[in-house]
Amino acid sequence: MNRKTLFWVVAAALLVLLPPLVLALKQPYYIDLVRRIMILAIAAISLNLILGYGGLVSFGHAAYIGIGAYAVGILAFYGVGSGWAHFAMAIGASALVALAIGAVSIRTSGIYFIMITLAFTQMLYYLGISIAEFGGDDGMRIKARSRFPLVDLGDPVAAYYAALVLMLLSALLVSRIVNSRFGLALRACKSNDARARAIGFSPYPVRLIAFVISGALCGLSGALYANHTNYITPSLMSWLQSGELMFMVILGGMGTAAGPVLGTFALLLAEEVLKGFTEYWQVILGPLLVLSVIFFRRGLAGMFSWHE
Amino acid sequence: MNKLLSVERLSKSFGALRASDGIDFDVGEGETHAIIGPNGAGKTTLISQLAGNLRPDAGCIRFAGEDITRLSAPRRSRKGLARSFQITSVFPEFTALANVALAVQAQAGHSFRFWKPAQQDAALLDPAGRILDEVGLAERKNILAANLAHGEHRQLEVAMALATRPRLLLLDEPMAGMGVEESGRMIALLGGLKRRLTIILVEHDMDAVFRLADRISVLVYGRIIATDTPEKVRTNEEVRRAYLGEDA
């Protein structure tokens, strides 16, 4: 077994064993915490596809968490309870919006790409604030959680394992994609755009498709998030959330399979621990993040020398 | 001779500078056509327009009978027009073999396969390995391109161009920055390709040009002042004045 496989086996085993352990210790809160981390890890995994492997610095990825969450909230609001409908809508709507945003923004590059993706996401954020019917600024309660046969997302432990399975499947999906012909074309376009064109790759459609896949996967994370919190607000789509997603990927290691998962766990656990010490936890977290970027140039995954 | 490429009245200006000023020339199937000229004559500008990286202001480029003036670089590449760059341009974080395999993949058509691992795909690696062997990089195939020597980068550039199975090879100063020994190897390599491919060669190394070219066009200030066989170009008075002056 190589080191990469070992990492995933150990991580999966620890995460599988966590609920019985914390229930025995009468600390059920940790199930909720880790479930939230795993849901956001899916968003980070999706961002890593375009940021780490595609070189597309999307500063608006929280948009798709918001769209996924609102898809669930709005369908539930109108009395649709089927989980399949919720998740299909969350993924489909995210893919469509990613197609529209990507079609425009991928024509630009560098700082313009960053600003355009940010601008589109802010538009969605203000849209969320302005629609009074869905709670506006105050957000909306999810009237009914997504209903699936066999799995009850209202049950903390069942929802935990659902998030775990989906996180592992998302990591597998992205890892297969980036090593496929499509993924190599995407990475070649990131590595050297002019050379990629000269040998016959067309970067635009390759990047656009990656952008849509990434948005769709992030929409899945949003749908899970809505079921997790049971209450959603437009702040899910704020640029702070987008920035935090980027940070998770960079901290964990861009362009590595384990990076986004490690980064999400590290960032959110650090937040949690520091919150326990002081209410001014951000004053401590900020410098820690700066130091981590300086000392782990290739991210946490780089410490295990898995940089691909 | 059957024309593979013909260029008519090609013009490109950057502000007041006429980098291409009504260029006419053609290249026959199987010909090795060298383009020489002093620095700033517009050689790279011409190559970039032929490869599709720059759009001409006016004029027309025909390749195998088809007007390709408005086609993008990737489309031209898939039609069989390959270029190498004057300044090394490879995929530094991939191995030499992977660099060539990427070119094989790009040539094989669309890349919209999302699941099967491509890095062990024999359909890509076998041809890539053969081409690396041909350019003399077989022993270096598992080295990251970033870690190859300068001369090896130039060989890798040619390998990537070959991997796209071109009908026409555009080589922009393949010997740039090479030592005598490396140049010798490159000339031998190109001499072998010359029989199979049509080549447009932009090069400052006059030894290489006169050994490889069937015909030479002399570009000065964006205009072609002569196109002829190496012997006739060597003795052309205008060319001697404009360019060869100190060398010849």
Interface residues (C-beta under 8 A of the other chain):
Chain A: R176 I177 N179 S180 R181 F182 G183 L184 A185 R187 A188 S191 N192 A194 R195 A196 R197 A198 I199 G200 F201 S202 V206 I209
Chain B: A51 N53 S72 A73 P74 R75 S77 R78 A82 R83 F85 S89 V90 F91 P92 E93 F94 A98 L102 A103 Q105 A106 Q107 S111 F112 R113 F114 W115 K116 P117 A118 Q119 D121 M160 A161 A163 T164
